[in-house]
Amino acid sequence: MKFPRMWPWFRPCILALTLMACHGTDDKAQTESAANPQDILEIPPDSPKFRYIREDEAIPEQRPLLEPIAGKITYDETQTVRISSPIAGRVIAIRARLGLNVGVGTPLLELDSPELGQAQAEYANAAADLSLAEHDFERLKNLFEHGIAPHKEFHQAEDVLARARSEAERSRLRLANLGVHEKRPDNHFTLKAPIAGVVTERNVNPGMEVRPDLTAPLFVISDLDHLWVLLDVFEKDLAVIHPGQDVKVAVPAYPEILFPARVDYIGKVVDETTRTVKVRCLLPNPEGKLLPSMYASVEVESPPEDKAIVVPLTALFTEGESDWVFVALGAGRYQKREVRIGLRLKKQAVLLDGVQPGERIVTDGALLLRSEFDTATGAEKKRP
């Protein structure tokens, strides 16, 4: 008889218990739905198909901005000299071999040069004439001051002295420009390295007659610790390249290594035929692995803090107007997931969403899984 009186108190409790039970049922249903959604494919552990499936972890990396640009490694012209002989002569000795590291002033070759002997003789004559002119000038100056020599003779001696000084200085400077310190005639000229670096080219042989006007340099010396990469960038891509930007350089000789470089200069003229602009990058080469004239591929990337998940195109497949990947859930289970792509390159694509960092993506075998998925879902649809 008292139960009806207590019903108003029991009714809220019963309602709360009912809601809690329903809520628990919904959570369980959501968990089961997440664990066993319709877009999950499960492959038996002993399936041979695992041999054709490769997975990689989705790790954010610097976002690529362009397709890799073909380039060529060249000398850093600010660290390179092409050396010719400033004087004619015959080669009597070659001191520098290819690949030799030289310093400033290292002898490269020696010449027997009659032209040098003549220059040395001219300097000796000019020095003798200068000494005589100075003696005559002092003598006439003394006579002129005592009123013995006429004014005209004194000024003539002064003029002769000035000419002698000019000729002696000209002869001295010519020898100095040749780097010759020995003033007496001996016809022996030594060509020396003006900078430190590596002898990368040599176009001279013993007994060869050389002249200053030869087309090819006798030696090329360059500091190979510093190189350039020259690029031809299409004008439509110039907006994403700027001086000081970091890039990465790949060469066929070392396919697993990316060498850091930096954009140094962007040309100011567009080639009317190719619609490209010359771009120069500074390429450090401390280990000496890179060589001039190597072909290179340059990757232009966003700043270090701008990262995204980049996947190979083999990880993607298309259905309708959407792009999809398979995400590995473990234990032979793979989830088919729609993704949104930003930049699509020849071999890679940048994902904007659909995959979270740390998840494992199927990078090889996605089409095989898709075929298995279509077969499995088709069989389920046919079941009564």
Residue, then its C-alpha position, 0 to 999 in steps of 0.5 A: m500500500k505504501f509503494p504508490r507513495m514511493w513511486p514518485w521517488f523511484r521514478p527518477c531513479i529508474l529513468a536515470l538507470t535506463l538512460m545510463a544503460c542506453h548510453g552504455t549500449d551506444d558506447k559499446a555500439q560505437t566501439e564495435s563500429a570503430a573496431n569493425p567498420q565496413d571499410i576494414l579488410e582482414i587478411p589471414p595470417d598465413s596469406p602469401k599476399f603479405r609478401y607484396i605489401r609494404e607499410d611505412e609510418a606517416i612521419p611529417e616532413q618538409r613540404p615539397l613545393l615543386e617537382p625536383i628541378a634538373g641542374k648541373i654542378t659547376y665550379d664556384e667561379t669566385q673560388t676558381v682561376r684559369i691560368s695562362s702564361p703572361i709571357a711566351g716561352r718553351v716549357i722545360a718543367i711541369r711541377a703540378r700534376l692533376g689533382l694536386n692540392v696547391g697553395v698560393g705561390t706553388p710553382l706550376l711550371e717553368l719556362d725558358s723565355p727569351e722574352l723574359g730575358q729581354a725584359q730583365a735586360e731592359y730593366a738592367n739598362a734602365a737602372a744603369d741609365l737612371s744611375l747615370a742620370e742621377h749622377d749628372f743631375e747632382r753634378l749640374k745642380n752643384l754647378f748651377e747653384h755656384g753659377i757655373a752651369p747655365h740654367k738650360e743645362f740644369h733643366q735638361a739634366e732634370d728632364v733626363l733624370a725624370r725620363a730615366r726614373s719613368e723608364a726604370e719604374r716601367s721596367r720594374l713593374r713589368l717584372a713585378n707583374l710577372g712575379v720575377h724578383e731576379k733582375r739579372p737576365d737568365n730567361h727562367f720564368t716560373l708560373k705560380a698558383p695565385i690561389a689555393g685549391v686543386v689542379t682540376e685541368r692541365n693543358v700543357n706538356p713538356g717542350m710545348e711553346v706557350r703564349p699569352d694568347l692561347t685559347a685554352p688555359l694551361f691550368v685550372i685551379s679551384d677550391l672544390d670545397h665550394l661549388w655551384v648548382l645552376l638551374d633553369v627554373f620556369e617563370k611560373d615557379l619563381a614565386v616559391i623560390h627566393p635568395g637564401q632559401d635552403v634546397k636539397v641536391a641529389v646526384p646519381a652517384y649517391p642516390e641515398i644522400l641529399f646534399p644541402a645547398r642554398v639559393d644564392y642568385i636568381g637571374k633578372v632575365v627570362d629566356e624567351t625560348t624556354r621561358t626559364v630563369k637562371v638560378r644559382c645555388l651555393l653547394p658546400n662540398p667539405e667531403g669532396k664527394l661532388l664534382p663539377s659537371m655532375y648532373a643534379s636534381v634539386e628539391v625545393e622545400s618549404p621552411p623547416e617548420d612547415k611540415a606535412i605527410v608525403v606519400p608515394l603515389t603507389a600508396l594512392f588509388t582513386e575511386g570516383e572523384s576521391d583518393w584513398v589509401f589503406v591504413a594498417l591497423g595491425a594483425g593483418r587488418y587494413q582500413k580503407r580511408e579517403v584522403r585529401i591531396g594538396l600538391r601531386l608530384k610525379k612520384q609523391a603526393v602531399l596529404l592535407d588530411g585523412v591520415q594522422p602522424g604515427e599511423r602506418i600507410v600501405t605504400d606498396g600493394a594498395l591495389l592488391l588490397r583494393s582488389e581483395f576489398d572489392t572481392a570481400t565487399g562484393a561477396e557480403k552483398k550477395r549473401p541473403 
